[in-house]
């Protein structure tokens, strides 16, 4: 596991626990990351735990485990640069039948959301976030070995030093415990296109 001492809070949550092996975050109601598109609202109050880097080529991997039970509860990986420029990937709970595995990219104050439905019985997921300069690849895995591509994207402000890490939030009136384990930062696993 990568040393957690390199990570710092943006909006520290009220309840969390950090050890060498795992991070637990208890979400607070009405917390989220979203900017403008479709819904019209802006919500920028989710807790984010990140480390900074100027490394142009790397991969960040983490396992998430969660007991979500209310609509839009979510936890996953994030690159949070500022209120108007960030990306996140997570599973958002919908109901007891399905939830949505997806990603949001926010450039210049406008968010998008790309997702697909998965079974609500899934309560853990691995993510791998890779950087190639200001382009990014997000992958997911149910076993931590076989990763599948979710998205390739560009961040308008994603060059130079960035911050990346984890987040958890509950956009509605709910709360749950998100667990993050097996945190690794290493060489870029997203190979150059040839």
C-alpha positions in Angstrom: 0.0 0.0 0.0 1.2 3.5 -0.8 1.9 5.6 2.3 -1.2 7.4 3.4 0.8 10.2 4.9 1.2 11.7 1.4 -2.6 12.3 1.2 -4.3 15.4 2.4 -8.0 16.4 2.9 -10.0 18.8 0.8 -13.1 19.2 3.0 -12.2 16.9 5.9 -15.3 14.8 6.9 -16.5 14.7 10.5 -16.1 10.9 10.8 -13.3 8.9 9.4 -10.6 6.5 10.4 -7.2 5.9 8.8 -4.8 3.1 9.4 -1.9 1.7 7.3 -4.2 -0.9 5.8 -7.4 1.0 5.1 -9.4 4.3 5.1 -13.0 4.5 6.4 -15.1 7.5 5.6 -18.6 7.9 7.0 -20.5 10.1 4.6 -22.7 13.1 5.6 -26.1 13.8 4.1 -26.4 16.2 1.2 -22.8 16.0 0.0 -21.9 15.7 -3.6 -19.7 16.8 -6.5 -21.7 18.1 -9.5 -21.7 21.3 -11.6 -24.6 22.7 -13.6 -25.4 20.3 -16.4 -29.0 19.1 -16.8 -30.0 19.5 -13.1 -29.0 23.1 -12.9 -27.6 22.9 -9.4 -24.0 23.1 -8.2 -22.8 20.9 -5.3 -19.2 21.0 -4.3 -19.0 19.8 -0.8 -17.9 16.1 -0.8 -14.9 15.2 1.2 -11.8 14.4 -0.9 -8.6 12.8 0.2 -5.7 13.3 -2.3 -2.0 13.4 -2.9 -0.2 15.8 -5.3 2.1 14.9 -8.1 3.9 16.3 -11.1 4.4 12.8 -12.5 3.0 12.8 -16.1 2.7 9.0 -16.3 1.3 6.9 -13.5 -1.5 4.6 -12.3 -3.5 4.8 -9.1 -5.4 1.7 -7.9 -7.8 1.3 -5.0 -10.4 -1.2 -3.8 -13.7 0.3 -2.6 -16.2 -1.5 -0.3 -19.5 0.0 0.7 -22.9 -0.6 2.3 -24.8 1.9 0.2 -28.6 1.8 0.5 -29.9 5.2 -0.5 -30.2 6.8 -4.0 -26.9 8.4 -5.3 -24.7 7.1 -2.4 -21.3 6.8 -3.9 -17.5 6.3 -3.3 -14.6 6.0 -5.6 -11.6 7.7 -7.2 -11.2 11.4 -8.0 -8.9 14.0 -9.5 -10.1 17.2 -7.9 -8.3 20.3 -9.2 -10.8 23.0 -8.2 -14.6 23.5 -8.1 -14.8 23.7 -11.9 -12.3 21.1 -13.0 -12.3 17.5 -11.8 -13.2 13.9 -12.6 -14.6 11.1 -10.5 -15.6 7.4 -10.9 -17.8 5.4 -8.7 -20.9 3.2 -8.3 -24.0 5.3 -7.5 -26.7 3.4 -5.7 -30.1 3.7 -7.3 -32.5 1.1 -5.8 -32.5 -2.6 -4.6 -32.4 -3.8 -8.2 -29.7 -1.8 -9.9 -27.0 0.8 -9.4 -24.9 2.8 -11.8 -21.2 2.3 -12.4 -20.0 5.5 -14.0 -17.7 8.5 -14.3 -18.2 12.3 -14.3 -15.8 14.7 -16.0 -16.1 18.3 -15.2 -14.3 20.9 -17.4 -14.7 24.6 -17.0 -17.7 24.3 -14.6 -19.8 21.8 -16.5 -20.2 18.1 -15.5 -21.1 15.1 -17.7 -22.0 11.6 -16.5 -21.4 8.4 -18.4 -22.7 5.3 -16.8 -24.2 1.8 -17.1 -26.3 -0.3 -14.9 -25.0 -3.1 -12.6 -26.7 -5.3 -10.0 -27.3 -3.7 -6.6 -25.8 -6.8 -4.8 -22.3 -5.6 -5.9 -20.8 -4.0 -2.8 -17.1 -3.7 -3.8 -15.2 -2.5 -6.8 -11.6 -1.8 -7.8 -10.7 1.3 -9.8 -7.5 2.1 -11.7 -6.9 5.7 -12.7 -4.1 6.3 -15.2 -2.5 9.5 -16.4 -0.7 10.3 -19.6 0.0 14.0 -19.4 -3.4 15.8 -19.4 -5.3 12.7 -20.6 -6.7 10.1 -18.3 -8.1 6.6 -18.4 -10.5 5.1 -15.8 -10.8 1.3 -15.4 -12.8 -1.0 -13.1 -12.4 -4.5 -11.9 -14.5 -6.9 -9.7 -11.4 -8.9 -8.7 -8.5 -6.5 -8.8 -6.9 -8.4 -11.7 -9.0 -8.1 -14.8 -9.5 -4.4 -15.4 -12.0 -3.1 -18.0 -12.0 0.4 -19.6 -14.7 2.8 -18.4 -13.6 6.0 -20.0 -10.8 7.9 -21.6 -11.0 11.7 -21.1 -9.1 15.0 -21.1 -9.0 17.6 -18.3 -8.6 21.1 -19.6 -6.6 22.0 -16.4 -5.1 18.6 -16.0 -1.5 19.4 -16.9 1.4 20.0 -14.6 0.8 19.3 -10.9 -2.5 17.6 -10.1 -4.1 16.0 -7.1 -5.7 12.6 -7.1 -7.2 10.2 -4.6 -10.5 9.1 -3.2 -13.9 10.5 -2.2 -17.3 9.5 -0.7 -20.6 11.3 -0.5 -24.4 11.0 0.0 -26.2 13.5 -2.1 -29.6 12.8 -0.4 -30.5 12.5 3.3 -28.4 9.4 4.0 -25.1 8.2 5.3 -23.0 5.1 4.8 -19.4 3.8 5.5 -17.0 3.7 2.6 -13.9 1.6 2.9 -10.8 2.0 0.8 -8.0 -0.6 0.8 -5.1 -1.9 -1.4 -4.1 1.6 -2.4 -1.2 1.6 -4.9 0.5 4.2 -7.0 2.9 3.0 -9.6 4.0 3.0 -13.3 1.4 3.9 -15.9 -0.6 0.8 -16.9 -2.3 2.7 -19.7 -0.1 2.0 -22.7 0.6 4.5 -25.4 -1.5 4.1 -28.6 0.6 2.8 -31.5 
